Amino acid sequence: MQKSHGLAAPGFEAVTDLFEAFLAADPQYSAQVAAYRHGVKVLDLHGGPHIAAASITGAYSVSKGAAGLVMSLLVQEGLLDLDRPVASYWPEFGAHGKDRLLVREALSHQAGLMGVEGGFALDEFTTPEAAARLAAARPLWRPGSCFGYHALTIGIVMEELCRRVTGTSLQSLFDLRIRAVYGVDFFLGLPAELEFRYRDVLYDVDPGQPWLDPLSLGGLNGNAAVGSIMELPNRRAVRAAGMSAAGGVGTAEGLARLYAAATTGVDGLDAFLTPETIDQMSQEQVWGLDRSSGLDNAFAVVFMKPHPSRNFGSHRAFGHEGANAALGFADPAYALSFGYIPQRAEDGRTPGRAHRLAAEVRRAGAGLS
């Protein structure tokens, strides 16, 4: 029977038991899970044949949460106003009736810009050229009238807004202001010298999957004209560029530490976000049926919010999950932060392993209060 390895502080034994039950049920299951409480590491486990403590792997849209923390800094420092139109920072964006779309609306998936016909080349996402194509695009619905998950293009919006108000890239700010300062083992742009730590995400290909029309909402959203989203972090060019929508890589411990650094501080360093900024960025903006998937979803500014199908935290929690069911979030109600990364892609909706582990972490944290 497989056993987990690593740290579980007193009071968190039930998390270890649940993780080891997952390992026992599936000999190929391999994952990392970690948590901080009040800025102190209380959990850092790994197990399974395909992953080690130091293994870095893809986290897909968990990357949006890391990018959202950079956007939070820009809001906190007065460089970005959520209630100003995107076009006031990026005039070209105002084409085709997008001139009145607010920053908070664009960053909560209300822009109607889920993709472009023909798709984006994989080496194009982080470039000003991608931003120019998106700015010139006609929205798929009246901006601000509904929401639909912008799986890849919200990263283009974040990156261009960051360039417009700071003159530098979102990835550079993440590296300099957050990752390097707080020792976070999560990357928006994996350096070549750390490539030896990377392990490919494993995922199953369904030979019976129906054709996805690249001009459908799902096809535009998934950039289907170019390839599968699941390939993204396994391509060196993507993880080197660190596309903020889906190109981030790291460890579960890195994710938990990232959200702790933002909300509680770690190792004697103060949190880089104030409670006021956290409240502003984590306030729910939209909830209901997602125009992209037809399923229920809920978003704050960039960040996912818990809801019945993705019940990962308290009502105050905010974070993001990834296409492989990776999950990173902070839960200010419990002074907790959490990271989970599986090596093989999973179904992330309830009752996903990440959600069950997160519930046990919250239960443990509540019992220690």
ZIVEN-V982753 format. One record per residue. N is the residue number from 1. PSI is psi as a letter, one per 30 degrees, with the letter a starting at -180 (999 if undefined). Layout:
n:N psi:PSI
n:N psi:PSI
//
This chain:
n:1 psi:k
n:2 psi:k
n:3 psi:l
n:4 psi:l
n:5 psi:k
n:6 psi:a
n:7 psi:k
n:8 psi:j
n:9 psi:l
n:10 psi:k
n:11 psi:f
n:12 psi:g
n:13 psi:e
n:14 psi:f
n:15 psi:e
n:16 psi:e
n:17 psi:e
n:18 psi:e
n:19 psi:e
n:20 psi:f
n:21 psi:e
n:22 psi:e
n:23 psi:e
n:24 psi:e
n:25 psi:f
n:26 psi:j
n:27 psi:f
n:28 psi:f
n:29 psi:k
n:30 psi:k
n:31 psi:l
n:32 psi:k
n:33 psi:k
n:34 psi:l
n:35 psi:l
n:36 psi:k
n:37 psi:k
n:38 psi:h
n:39 psi:g
n:40 psi:k
n:41 psi:k
n:42 psi:f
n:43 psi:k
n:44 psi:i
n:45 psi:l
n:46 psi:l
n:47 psi:l
n:48 psi:l
n:49 psi:f
n:50 psi:g
n:51 psi:k
n:52 psi:l
n:53 psi:e
n:54 psi:g
n:55 psi:k
n:56 psi:k
n:57 psi:l
n:58 psi:k
n:59 psi:g
n:60 psi:b
n:61 psi:f
n:62 psi:f
n:63 psi:e
n:64 psi:e
n:65 psi:e
n:66 psi:e
n:67 psi:e
n:68 psi:e
n:69 psi:e
n:70 psi:e
n:71 psi:e
n:72 psi:e
n:73 psi:e
n:74 psi:e
n:75 psi:e
n:76 psi:e
n:77 psi:g
n:78 psi:g
n:79 psi:f
n:80 psi:k
n:81 psi:j
n:82 psi:f
n:83 psi:g
n:84 psi:l
n:85 psi:k
n:86 psi:e
n:87 psi:f
n:88 psi:f
n:89 psi:f
n:90 psi:i
n:91 psi:e
n:92 psi:f
n:93 psi:f
n:94 psi:f
n:95 psi:l
n:96 psi:h
n:97 psi:g
n:98 psi:g
n:99 psi:f
n:100 psi:g
n:101 psi:k
n:102 psi:l
n:103 psi:e
n:104 psi:e
n:105 psi:e
n:106 psi:e
n:107 psi:g
n:108 psi:h
n:109 psi:h
n:110 psi:g
n:111 psi:f
n:112 psi:g
n:113 psi:i
n:114 psi:f
n:115 psi:a
n:116 psi:k
n:117 psi:k
n:118 psi:f
n:119 psi:l
n:120 psi:k
n:121 psi:k
n:122 psi:f
n:123 psi:g
n:124 psi:f
n:125 psi:e
n:126 psi:g
n:127 psi:l
n:128 psi:f
n:129 psi:e
n:130 psi:e
n:131 psi:e
n:132 psi:e
n:133 psi:e
n:134 psi:e
n:135 psi:e
n:136 psi:f
n:137 psi:k
n:138 psi:k
n:139 psi:l
n:140 psi:f
n:141 psi:l
n:142 psi:j
n:143 psi:k
n:144 psi:f
n:145 psi:f
n:146 psi:a
n:147 psi:l
n:148 psi:k
n:149 psi:j
n:150 psi:i
n:151 psi:e
n:152 psi:e
n:153 psi:f
n:154 psi:f
n:155 psi:e
n:156 psi:e
n:157 psi:e
n:158 psi:e
n:159 psi:e
n:160 psi:e
n:161 psi:e
n:162 psi:e
n:163 psi:e
n:164 psi:e
n:165 psi:f
n:166 psi:f
n:167 psi:g
n:168 psi:l
n:169 psi:l
n:170 psi:e
n:171 psi:e
n:172 psi:e
n:173 psi:e
n:174 psi:e
n:175 psi:e
n:176 psi:e
n:177 psi:f
n:178 psi:d
n:179 psi:e
n:180 psi:e
n:181 psi:e
n:182 psi:g
n:183 psi:h
n:184 psi:k
n:185 psi:h
n:186 psi:k
n:187 psi:k
n:188 psi:i
n:189 psi:j
n:190 psi:k
n:191 psi:k
n:192 psi:e
n:193 psi:f
n:194 psi:g
n:195 psi:f
n:196 psi:f
n:197 psi:f
n:198 psi:k
n:199 psi:k
n:200 psi:k
n:201 psi:k
n:202 psi:k
n:203 psi:k
n:204 psi:k
n:205 psi:k
n:206 psi:j
n:207 psi:f
n:208 psi:g
n:209 psi:k
n:210 psi:l
n:211 psi:k
n:212 psi:j
n:213 psi:j
n:214 psi:f
n:215 psi:g
n:216 psi:l
n:217 psi:e
n:218 psi:e
n:219 psi:e
n:220 psi:e
n:221 psi:e
n:222 psi:g
n:223 psi:h
n:224 psi:f
n:225 psi:f
n:226 psi:e
n:227 psi:a
n:228 psi:k
n:229 psi:e
n:230 psi:f
n:231 psi:f
n:232 psi:d
n:233 psi:f
n:234 psi:f
n:235 psi:k
n:236 psi:e
n:237 psi:e
n:238 psi:e
n:239 psi:f
n:240 psi:e
n:241 psi:f
n:242 psi:h
n:243 psi:k
n:244 psi:f
n:245 psi:e
n:246 psi:g
n:247 psi:g
n:248 psi:k
n:249 psi:l
n:250 psi:a
n:251 psi:l
n:252 psi:e
n:253 psi:e
n:254 psi:e
n:255 psi:e
n:256 psi:e
n:257 psi:e
n:258 psi:e
n:259 psi:e
n:260 psi:e
n:261 psi:e
n:262 psi:e
n:263 psi:e
n:264 psi:f
n:265 psi:l
n:266 psi:k
n:267 psi:h
n:268 psi:f
n:269 psi:k
n:270 psi:l
n:271 psi:k
n:272 psi:f
n:273 psi:k
n:274 psi:l
n:275 psi:e
n:276 psi:e
n:277 psi:e
n:278 psi:e
n:279 psi:e
n:280 psi:e
n:281 psi:f
n:282 psi:g
n:283 psi:k
n:284 psi:k
n:285 psi:e
n:286 psi:k
n:287 psi:k
n:288 psi:a
n:289 psi:k
n:290 psi:k
n:291 psi:f
n:292 psi:e
n:293 psi:f
n:294 psi:g
n:295 psi:l
n:296 psi:k
n:297 psi:l
n:298 psi:k
n:299 psi:k
n:300 psi:a
n:301 psi:j
n:302 psi:e
n:303 psi:k
n:304 psi:k
n:305 psi:k
n:306 psi:k
n:307 psi:l
n:308 psi:e
n:309 psi:f
n:310 psi:i
n:311 psi:i
n:312 psi:f
n:313 psi:a
n:314 psi:l
n:315 psi:f
n:316 psi:f
n:317 psi:l
n:318 psi:k
n:319 psi:b
n:320 psi:k
n:321 psi:l
n:322 psi:l
n:323 psi:f
n:324 psi:g
n:325 psi:g
n:326 psi:l
n:327 psi:k
n:328 psi:k
n:329 psi:l
n:330 psi:k
n:331 psi:j
n:332 psi:f
n:333 psi:f
n:334 psi:g
n:335 psi:h
n:336 psi:l
n:337 psi:l
n:338 psi:k
n:339 psi:k
n:340 psi:k
n:341 psi:j
n:342 psi:l
n:343 psi:e
n:344 psi:k
n:345 psi:k
n:346 psi:l
n:347 psi:j
n:348 psi:f
n:349 psi:l
n:350 psi:k
n:351 psi:i
n:352 psi:l
n:353 psi:e
n:354 psi:e
n:355 psi:e
n:356 psi:e
n:357 psi:e
n:358 psi:e
n:359 psi:e
n:360 psi:e
n:361 psi:e
n:362 psi:e
n:363 psi:e
n:364 psi:e
n:365 psi:e
n:366 psi:e
n:367 psi:f
n:368 psi:f
n:369 psi:999
//
